[in-house]
């Protein structure tokens, strides 16, 4: 059974970051992904957030940020049996369509 509070929380998390998010968080995450590349999972996003802002980030929120980047076409999801991670999608160049 879903309570009203749970339904509101689900709707809010699907809509995007809560109003308390740092205003530069999307830019910080995008810059880190482009600068360091490699595999990005929830633990890596949480570590970046902790180092940058000195506070914890929920795993669900880290997952939502990565998922949103994949839906925007910025990252590619790699869903393995024992690991789920994202990598930066190569940019399409003229004559090189993904």
C-alpha positions, 0 to 999 in steps of 0.5 A, spaced: 500 500 500 502 506 498 501 512 502 500 519 500 507 521 502 510 516 498 506 518 492 508 525 493 515 523 494 515 519 488 512 524 484 517 529 486 523 525 485 521 523 478 520 531 476 527 532 478 532 535 483 529 538 490 529 545 491 535 544 496 539 542 490 546 546 489 544 551 483 551 549 480 550 541 481 548 539 474 554 543 471 559 540 476 557 533 474 557 534 467 564 537 467 566 531 472 564 526 467 567 530 461 574 531 464 575 524 468 571 520 463 571 512 465 565 509 468 560 512 472 556 509 477 552 511 483 558 511 488 562 515 484 557 520 483 556 520 491 563 521 492 563 527 487 558 530 491 561 529 498 568 532 496 564 538 492 559 540 497 561 536 504 555 532 505 552 526 503 547 524 497 542 519 497 544 513 492 537 514 489 538 521 487 545 519 484 541 514 480 536 519 478 542 524 475 545 518 471 539 516 468 537 523 466 543 524 463 542 517 459 535 519 457 538 526 454 543 522 450 549 524 454 551 517 457 550 510 455 548 505 460 552 499 461 547 494 465 551 488 467 549 482 471 553 484 477 554 492 475 550 497 472 554 503 470 554 509 465 559 512 460 560 518 456 557 517 449 561 519 444 559 525 440 557 524 433 561 528 428 559 529 421 559 522 417 559 518 424 552 517 426 551 513 433 
